[in-house]
Amino acid sequence: MFSMFARYTVYIALFMSLLLAAPASAASATETTITDSVGRIVAVHKPFTRIISLYGAHTENLCSLGREDAIIGISRSDHYPASITNRPRFNARDGIERFLAAKPDLVLIRPMHWRAYSALWQALQRSGITIAVLQPSDMKSIYDYWKMLGTLTGSEVQAKTMVRNFKARIHTLNQAIEHIPAKQRPRVFFESIHRKLSTFSPQSSTMFALMAAGGINAAQDATPRHGTNIANYGAERIIARGASIDVYLAQTGTMNKTNINGIKKTPGFNAIKAVKEGRVYTVDEDIVSRPTLRLLEGIEKIRSILKLPIQ
């Protein structure tokens, strides 16, 4: 009788231990998560090792984290770093079969991809492939974004180092110009898209780069459109404050196919101080508009244009 009771007690104890352990196991399996740019919770059970990246910044940052080996596919527009340009190239229009054939465990996209091709991403998710939608909007979210990529790839330490080194370099750059009063710094109109005469959101990484370079944003009243970092402005407003624009700067590349001569010939722009004084410049959009370590290169490039000291 005692033996049966003892055995029963052991069974109960074992059952209770398993019952208590079950939630802990479930929790540990999904303990690491990130919240992506569209508010989705993405579970990370283990580091992802077969990644298709459909945005150049994702690709570049993975390489900066030392996870180039995990990249099995890139977007059709990726061109940096050179070491990844021989990887298979993908596009959301390729269809589900091509993605499945590559056997990725993670596809990194941007919100614009998520909205435009939701059926594709949902189908891939049903097939067991994780989708992460990432695109930071300001410097704080860029630091968080780098850390999220670290979490996704098991590179948390590298991501923290990346953030720390970036901030340290910004601190050094700030020290080189902190003695220059704001009123003595050049006022800059920073063009994003010439055909729309747009600028950037004041909170964008591009404007962070301008301010870190020592420039003063001449369009601080710009309003972002459609939740992006692009802000409408227009010729009338630019010309109206033309007398106070010391430097006219435009990004150039895929987003903005313009040049200095085209800017100068824009109707009414001859009234802008920067145009009259020949202070119109362009800078590669890859180093000022992408949330990567090359923002430091962009800051230094802008500072050299503004003729401010670089330390």
C-alpha positions as CSV (number, residue, x, y, z in Angstrom):
1,M,0.0,0.0,0.0
2,F,2.8,2.4,1.0
3,S,4.7,1.3,-2.1
4,M,1.7,2.3,-4.4
5,F,1.3,5.6,-2.5
6,A,5.1,6.3,-2.9
7,R,4.9,5.5,-6.6
8,Y,1.9,7.7,-7.0
9,T,3.7,10.5,-5.2
10,V,6.7,10.1,-7.5
11,Y,4.4,10.2,-10.6
12,I,2.7,13.4,-9.3
13,A,6.0,15.0,-8.6
14,L,7.3,14.1,-12.1
15,F,4.1,15.4,-13.7
16,M,4.3,18.7,-11.8
17,S,7.9,19.1,-12.7
18,L,7.1,18.6,-16.4
19,L,4.1,20.9,-16.2
20,L,6.2,23.6,-14.6
21,A,9.0,23.1,-17.1
22,A,6.8,23.3,-20.1
23,P,6.0,27.0,-20.0
24,A,9.7,27.8,-19.3
25,S,10.8,25.8,-22.3
26,A,8.2,27.5,-24.5
27,A,9.3,30.9,-23.1
28,S,13.0,30.2,-23.8
29,A,12.2,29.1,-27.3
30,T,10.7,32.5,-28.1
31,E,12.5,34.5,-25.5
32,T,14.5,36.5,-28.0
33,T,12.2,38.7,-30.2
34,I,12.4,42.0,-32.1
35,T,9.6,44.3,-33.1
36,D,10.1,45.3,-36.7
37,S,9.2,48.6,-38.5
38,V,5.6,47.7,-39.1
39,G,5.0,46.6,-35.5
40,R,5.3,42.8,-36.0
41,I,6.9,40.6,-33.4
42,V,9.6,38.5,-35.0
43,A,10.8,35.5,-32.9
44,V,14.5,34.5,-33.0
45,H,14.9,30.9,-31.9
46,K,18.5,30.8,-33.1
47,P,20.7,33.0,-35.4
48,F,19.6,33.1,-39.0
49,T,22.2,31.8,-41.4
50,R,20.6,31.8,-44.8
51,I,19.4,35.4,-45.4
52,I,18.1,37.1,-48.5
53,S,18.5,40.8,-48.2
54,L,16.3,43.0,-50.4
55,Y,17.7,46.4,-49.4
56,G,21.3,47.6,-49.8
57,A,21.5,48.9,-46.3
58,H,20.5,45.6,-44.8
59,T,23.2,43.9,-46.9
60,E,25.9,46.5,-46.0
61,N,25.1,46.3,-42.3
62,L,25.2,42.5,-42.2
63,C,28.7,42.7,-43.7
64,S,29.7,45.4,-41.1
65,L,28.5,42.9,-38.4
66,G,30.8,40.2,-39.9
67,R,27.9,38.1,-41.2
68,E,28.6,38.3,-45.0
69,D,28.7,34.5,-44.8
70,A,25.0,34.4,-44.0
71,I,23.9,36.3,-47.1
72,I,22.6,33.9,-49.8
73,G,20.8,36.6,-51.9
74,I,20.8,40.3,-52.5
75,S,18.6,42.8,-54.3
76,R,19.1,43.7,-57.9
77,S,20.4,47.1,-57.0
78,D,23.0,46.1,-54.4
79,H,26.6,47.1,-55.3
80,Y,28.4,47.5,-51.9
81,P,30.5,46.0,-50.7
82,A,32.1,44.6,-53.8
83,S,32.6,41.3,-52.2
84,I,28.9,40.5,-52.2
85,T,28.0,41.5,-55.8
86,N,28.4,38.0,-57.1
87,R,25.6,36.7,-54.9
88,P,22.2,35.6,-56.5
89,R,19.9,38.6,-57.0
90,F,16.3,38.6,-56.0
91,N,13.3,40.8,-56.6
92,A,9.8,40.7,-55.0
93,R,8.4,40.1,-58.5
94,D,10.4,36.9,-58.9
95,G,7.6,34.9,-57.3
96,I,7.5,32.4,-54.4
97,E,9.1,29.5,-56.2
98,R,12.5,31.2,-56.7
99,F,12.6,32.2,-53.1
100,L,11.7,28.7,-51.9
101,A,14.3,27.2,-54.1
102,A,17.0,29.2,-52.4
103,K,15.9,27.8,-49.0
104,P,16.4,31.0,-47.0
105,D,15.5,31.1,-43.3
106,L,15.1,34.9,-43.2
107,V,14.1,37.5,-45.8
108,L,14.9,41.1,-44.9
109,I,12.7,43.7,-46.6
110,R,11.5,47.3,-46.1
111,P,8.0,48.6,-45.3
112,M,7.5,49.6,-49.0
113,H,8.1,45.9,-49.9
114,W,5.7,44.7,-47.2
115,R,2.9,46.9,-48.4
116,A,3.4,46.2,-52.1
117,Y,3.8,42.5,-52.1
118,S,2.1,41.3,-48.9
119,A,0.7,38.1,-50.5
120,L,4.3,36.9,-51.3
121,W,5.6,37.5,-47.8
122,Q,2.6,35.8,-46.2
123,A,3.0,32.8,-48.5
124,L,6.7,32.6,-47.6
125,Q,5.8,32.8,-43.9
126,R,3.3,29.9,-44.3
127,S,6.3,27.9,-45.8
128,G,8.3,28.5,-42.6
129,I,10.4,31.4,-43.7
130,T,10.8,34.4,-41.4
131,I,10.2,37.9,-42.8
132,A,11.6,40.9,-41.0
133,V,10.5,44.4,-42.2
134,L,13.1,47.0,-41.2
135,Q,13.8,50.6,-42.0
136,P,14.8,53.1,-39.3
137,S,13.6,56.7,-39.5
138,D,16.1,58.6,-37.2
139,M,19.4,58.1,-35.5
140,K,17.9,56.5,-32.3
141,S,16.0,53.9,-34.4
142,I,19.2,53.4,-36.5
143,Y,21.1,52.3,-33.4
144,D,18.1,50.0,-32.5
145,Y,18.1,48.7,-36.1
146,W,21.8,47.7,-36.0
147,K,21.1,45.9,-32.7
148,M,18.1,44.1,-34.2
149,L,20.3,42.9,-37.0
150,G,22.7,41.7,-34.4
151,T,19.9,39.8,-32.6
152,L,18.7,38.2,-35.8
153,T,22.2,37.0,-36.7
154,G,23.7,36.2,-33.3
155,S,26.0,39.2,-33.6
156,E,24.8,41.2,-30.6
157,V,28.3,42.0,-29.3
158,Q,29.4,43.2,-32.8
159,A,26.2,45.4,-33.0
160,K,26.9,47.0,-29.7
161,T,30.5,47.7,-30.7
162,M,29.2,49.1,-34.0
163,V,27.0,51.6,-32.2
164,R,29.6,52.5,-29.7
165,N,32.3,53.1,-32.3
166,F,29.9,55.2,-34.4
167,K,29.0,57.4,-31.4
168,A,32.6,57.8,-30.5
169,R,33.5,59.1,-33.9
170,I,30.5,61.5,-33.9
171,H,31.8,62.8,-30.5
172,T,35.2,63.4,-32.0
173,L,33.7,65.2,-35.0
174,N,31.6,67.4,-32.8
175,Q,34.6,68.4,-30.7
176,A,36.4,69.7,-33.8
177,I,33.7,72.3,-34.4
178,E,32.1,72.9,-31.0
179,H,33.9,76.3,-30.8
180,I,32.1,77.6,-33.9
181,P,28.9,79.5,-33.0
182,A,25.7,78.5,-34.8
183,K,25.4,82.0,-36.4
184,Q,28.7,81.4,-38.1
185,R,27.8,78.1,-39.6
186,P,26.6,77.8,-43.1
187,R,22.8,77.5,-43.8
188,V,22.2,74.6,-46.1
189,F,19.3,73.6,-48.3
190,F,19.6,69.8,-48.7
191,E,17.8,68.5,-51.8
192,S,16.4,65.0,-51.9
193,I,14.6,64.9,-55.2
194,H,15.1,67.7,-57.7
195,R,12.1,67.1,-59.9
196,K,9.9,67.6,-56.9
197,L,12.2,70.1,-55.2
198,S,12.0,68.1,-52.0
199,T,14.2,68.1,-49.0
200,F,14.5,65.7,-46.0
201,S,12.6,65.3,-42.8
202,P,14.4,67.3,-40.0
203,Q,14.6,64.0,-38.0
204,S,16.1,62.0,-40.8
205,S,19.6,60.5,-40.8
206,T,20.5,62.7,-43.7
207,M,19.8,65.9,-41.6
208,F,21.6,64.3,-38.7
209,A,24.6,64.0,-41.1
210,L,24.2,67.7,-42.1
211,M,24.1,68.9,-38.5
212,A,27.0,66.6,-37.4
213,A,29.0,68.1,-40.3
214,G,28.3,71.5,-38.8
215,G,25.7,72.8,-41.2
216,I,22.4,74.5,-40.3
217,N,19.2,73.1,-41.9
218,A,17.7,75.9,-44.0
219,A,14.4,74.0,-44.2
220,Q,13.6,73.1,-40.6
221,D,9.9,73.6,-41.3
222,A,9.8,70.8,-43.9
223,T,7.0,68.2,-43.4
224,P,7.7,64.6,-44.2
225,R,5.3,63.0,-46.7
226,H,3.6,59.5,-46.5
227,G,5.6,58.6,-43.4
228,T,8.9,58.7,-45.3
229,N,12.1,60.8,-44.7
230,I,11.3,62.8,-47.9
231,A,9.7,66.2,-47.2
232,N,8.0,68.3,-49.8
233,Y,9.2,71.9,-50.1
234,G,8.9,73.4,-53.6
235,A,10.6,76.1,-55.6
236,E,8.5,79.0,-54.2
237,R,9.6,78.4,-50.6
238,I,13.2,77.7,-51.6
239,I,13.4,81.0,-53.6
240,A,11.7,82.9,-50.8
241,R,14.5,82.2,-48.4
242,G,17.2,82.1,-51.1
243,A,19.0,85.1,-49.6
244,S,19.8,83.0,-46.5
245,I,20.9,79.8,-48.2
246,D,24.7,79.7,-48.1
247,V,25.1,76.3,-49.6
248,Y,22.8,74.3,-51.9
249,L,23.5,70.6,-51.5
250,A,21.8,67.7,-53.4
251,Q,22.1,64.0,-53.0
252,T,22.7,62.2,-56.3
253,G,22.1,58.6,-57.3
254,T,19.1,56.4,-58.0
255,M,16.7,58.6,-56.1
256,N,17.9,61.9,-57.5
257,K,19.4,61.9,-61.0
258,T,20.5,65.6,-61.1
259,N,23.6,67.6,-61.5
260,I,25.0,71.0,-60.5
261,N,24.3,72.5,-63.8
262,G,20.7,71.4,-63.8
263,I,20.2,72.8,-60.4
264,K,21.7,76.2,-61.3
265,K,19.4,76.4,-64.4
266,T,16.2,75.8,-62.4
267,P,13.9,78.8,-63.0
268,G,14.2,81.4,-60.3
269,F,17.2,79.7,-58.6
270,N,19.5,82.6,-59.8
271,A,18.0,84.5,-56.8
272,I,19.5,82.0,-54.3
273,K,22.7,83.2,-52.6
274,A,24.4,79.8,-52.9
275,V,23.7,79.7,-56.7
276,K,25.0,83.2,-57.2
277,E,28.1,82.5,-55.3
278,G,28.7,79.1,-57.0
279,R,28.2,77.1,-53.8
280,V,26.1,74.3,-55.3
281,Y,27.4,70.7,-54.6
282,T,26.3,67.1,-54.8
283,V,27.0,64.1,-52.6
284,D,26.4,60.4,-53.2
285,E,23.1,59.4,-51.7
286,D,24.6,56.1,-50.5
287,I,26.7,57.9,-47.9
288,V,24.0,60.3,-46.6
289,S,20.7,58.5,-47.0
290,R,21.4,55.0,-45.9
291,P,21.4,53.8,-42.3
292,T,24.9,52.4,-42.4
293,L,28.4,53.1,-41.0
294,R,29.1,55.0,-44.2
295,L,27.1,57.9,-42.7
296,L,30.4,58.8,-41.2
297,E,31.9,59.1,-44.6
298,G,29.0,61.3,-45.6
299,I,29.4,63.6,-42.6
300,E,33.1,64.1,-43.4
301,K,32.3,64.7,-47.1
302,I,29.7,67.4,-46.2
303,R,32.1,69.0,-43.7
304,S,34.7,69.3,-46.4
305,I,32.2,70.9,-48.7
306,L,31.3,73.4,-45.9
307,K,35.0,74.0,-45.3
308,L,34.8,73.2,-41.6
309,P,37.6,71.4,-39.7
310,I,37.7,67.6,-39.6
311,Q,39.5,65.9,-36.7
